[in-house]
Amino acid sequence: MNGIGRGKALEGTRACGIVAAVLACALCIGLMGCAAASNGSSQSSEGTGGQMENANIVDAAYVKAEPRAFTLVDVRTPSEFSEGHIPGAVNISYSASPCTADTVGEEQEALYLAAGIEHDTPLVLYCRTGVRAKAAADILRDAGFSDVKVYEGSWVDWTADAQNPIEK
């Protein structure tokens, strides 16, 4: 193979690697979306592959308690958040981070720290059904956040009670 042919082969190899990385990321995001979309009700405490202890699961009564002794984080997309959220929640989208297992924890940690949320800040995470919240909680715990809980019923549970306030 001449020098030109070898150069084109290397370019093709690089392109294949980039395409493979993009496809892997798309698959990961698709699987997260499928898991959330296929479940219209709350998940068991084993919904993300890791098993959460019951002490890390909270309900609507815990979220409603005043004064809140925790930061409430909505991990849904900004679009979902803008359609309505639990009053007082901050939006730090779990999907805001690229799908790379090696860096997702560091990237999520950076998003929380940039929002002024320190490692020792008590957190309650929620999403639509609890699936993304549980995944984000596992990542945050691995990144050194010490007090992370999940509102298991999440948005579906919150909106099922017409008495619960919704902020837009």
N, C-alpha and C positions, 0 to 999 in steps of 0.2 A: 504494500500500500504506500502510495507516495505521501509527501508531507501534507498536501492539501486534503487528501482523503482522510488521513489520520486526524487532522484538525476538525474536520466535519464530524468524524465519529465521536471525538471528545465533546463537541458541542451537543451532539445528540444525546450522549450519556448524561451531561449536565441537565439538559432539558427534561430527560426522563426522570431524573432525581427530583427536579422541581415539581413536575407533574405528580409524582408519587407523594411528595410531601403535601401538596394541595389536596389531593384526593384523600389522604389519611386524615387531614384536618376536617375536611367536609364530612367524612364518615363519622368522625367523633362528634361533631356538632349535630349531625343527623341523628345519631343514636341518642344523644341527650334530648333532642326535640321529640323523637319518637317515644321515648320513655315518658316524657311529660305529657304528650298529647294522648297517649293510650290510656292514661289514668285520670279519669275525671273526679275521683275521690281521693281521700288522703291515703298515703302509703303506710305500710308497716315500717317498723324501725329498721328494716333491712333493705330499704329501697335502692341504695346506691352501691351495693356490693360490700360495703363496710357495714358493720353492725354498730348502731348507736345505742348507748345506754339510755334507759328510760329517764335518767336524771337530766339528759341533754335534750329532751323533748318537752315542749310546753304547749299549752292550749290557749284558746282565746281569752279565757279569764286571766291568765298570767299576762298576756299582752295588754289587756285593758287596765290592769292594776295601776293606780296612781299613788305616789309619783313613780314614774318608771325609773328603775335602778339599772337600766341597760340602754344601749343604743339599738334601735330597731332598724334593720337593714333589709330592704327589698332588693333581692338579687335578680329580679326580672329585667327585661330590656327596658331602655328608656321609653320606648313606645308604649309598652305595657304599663309602666309606671305612670305615664302622663294620662292614661285612660282612667286611672283611679288607683289609690293606694291607701294604706292604713295611715291615719293622721300621725304626723311626727316621724314617719319613716324617711330614711335617706336611701337614695338609689345608687347601689354599686353593683352593676350588672355582672353576673357570673359569666355571661357570654362575651363580655368585653375583652376577655383574655384569649389570645390565640391558643389553639388546641395542641400544645406541645407538653408532653408529660414532664419533661425536664425543667421547664421554666414556668409552668402555670402557677405553682405555689409562689414563686418570687414575684410574678406579675400581679397576682391577687393581693399579696402582702403589700406591694407598692401602692396599689389603688386604695387600700384601707388606710395606710399611713398618710398618703396624700390628702385623704379626707379628714385627717386629724384623729383617726381612730388608732389608739396605741394597743400594743400586745396584751395589756392587762385590762382593757375596756370590756366590760360585760356586753355581749352581743346576743341578740335574737334575730335570726335570719328567717326570711320567708320568701316564697316565690308563688307560683300558681297553685301547685299541688303538694309541694314539699320536696320534690325530687332534686331540683337544682339547689335548693337551700341545703339539703343534706350533703350533696357533693361539695358545695362551697365550704360548708362547716368542716368537713374532713380536711380539705386543703388548708383552711385557716389554722386548724389545730396543728397540722403538720408544720406550718410556717411559724408556730410559736404563740399563737393567740390562745390564751389560757382559759377563757370563759366564753364558750360559744354554744348557744342553744338553738334549736330549730322549732319554729311554730309549725308543727306537723301538718295540720289541716290547711295552713297557708291561706292564700287569697280565696280559694273555693270555699273553705270553711267560713272565713270572715264574711263573705258576701251572702252566704246562706242565711244569715241572721239579719233581717231588715233593720234591726235596732242598731247595728254597728255603723258608726260613722265612716264615710268615705271622703277622702280629700282628693281634689283634682288640681 
